Amino acid sequence: MLSVSVSKTLTNCALCRNDRGKVMRSFGIVCQDCADTMRTGVICIGVAKLAEVPSERLDACYRNGKWCVLSLPRAMETLRAEELELALQDRQLCVPPERWMQLGLPNARRSR
């Protein structure tokens, strides 16, 4: 008799860890809810330091490995007007460590 075991990590969402992973992304399988939030929300990218340039664009950032996605309603209620304007241009926002803590964004980095 041949027995086959299926790894639980292959069916869990790589982001929320719920047992409903379906959509394949470059970093793993995510559920439809997380895929929708990533498509419509704002990706916050933790940065160690911003370069001395006039805008806080992604190409001017030194990334520290932290990232998360805010749903659009949450971004609209928590981000400052100038941050929201930058974030809505291309759905990405560089967030320095002190602002990351003020916003209450997750503090852990995932190593997967």
C-alpha positions in Angstrom: 0.0 0.0 0.0 1.3 3.4 -1.0 0.7 6.3 1.3 0.9 9.9 0.3 1.2 12.8 2.7 0.4 16.4 1.7 2.3 19.1 3.4 0.0 21.5 5.2 2.2 24.5 4.2 1.4 23.9 0.6 -2.3 24.5 1.1 -2.0 27.4 3.7 -2.0 31.0 2.5 1.6 32.3 2.7 0.3 35.6 4.2 -2.6 35.0 6.6 -1.7 31.3 7.1 -5.4 30.3 6.8 -6.1 26.9 5.2 -7.4 28.3 1.9 -4.4 29.1 -0.3 -5.4 29.1 -4.0 -3.6 31.8 -6.0 0.1 31.2 -6.9 2.4 34.2 -6.3 6.2 34.5 -6.6 6.5 34.0 -2.8 4.0 31.1 -2.4 0.3 30.3 -2.5 -2.1 33.0 -1.2 -5.9 32.9 -0.6 -8.2 34.9 -2.8 -8.9 37.5 0.0 -5.1 38.3 0.3 -4.7 38.3 -3.5 -7.6 40.9 -3.7 -6.1 43.0 -1.0 -2.7 43.0 -2.6 -4.2 44.0 -6.0 -6.3 46.9 -4.6 -4.5 47.9 -1.4 -1.3 49.8 -0.6 2.0 47.9 -0.2 4.0 49.4 2.7 7.7 48.7 2.4 9.8 49.1 5.5 12.9 51.1 4.9 16.0 51.7 7.1 16.7 55.1 5.7 15.5 57.4 2.9 18.0 58.8 0.5 18.3 62.6 0.4 16.0 63.1 -2.5 12.8 65.2 -2.8 10.4 62.2 -3.0 9.9 59.1 -1.0 9.8 56.9 -4.0 10.7 53.2 -3.9 13.9 53.7 -5.9 15.2 56.0 -3.2 14.7 53.6 -0.4 17.0 51.2 1.5 14.7 48.3 2.3 14.9 46.6 5.7 12.9 43.4 4.8 9.5 44.4 6.3 6.5 44.7 4.2 2.7 44.5 4.5 -0.4 45.4 2.5 -3.0 47.8 3.8 -6.5 47.6 2.4 -7.6 50.7 0.7 -10.1 51.8 3.4 -7.5 51.3 6.1 -4.9 53.2 4.1 -7.3 56.1 3.6 -8.1 56.3 7.3 -4.5 55.9 8.7 -2.1 57.5 6.2 -1.4 61.2 6.1 -2.6 63.1 3.0 0.9 63.4 1.5 1.6 59.7 2.2 -1.8 58.6 0.7 -1.1 60.7 -2.4 2.2 59.0 -3.0 0.8 55.6 -2.2 -2.1 55.9 -4.6 0.2 56.7 -7.5 1.6 53.2 -7.8 0.2 51.4 -4.7 3.6 51.4 -2.9 4.9 53.5 0.0 8.3 53.5 1.7 7.8 53.7 5.4 10.6 54.6 7.8 10.9 52.7 11.1 9.4 55.4 13.3 6.4 55.9 11.1 6.0 52.1 10.8 5.6 51.9 14.6 3.2 54.9 14.6 1.0 53.2 12.1 1.0 49.9 14.1 2.2 47.8 11.2 3.4 44.3 11.8 6.9 44.2 13.3 8.1 40.8 12.2 9.9 40.0 9.0 9.0 36.7 7.3 11.9 34.6 6.3 10.2 32.5 3.6 
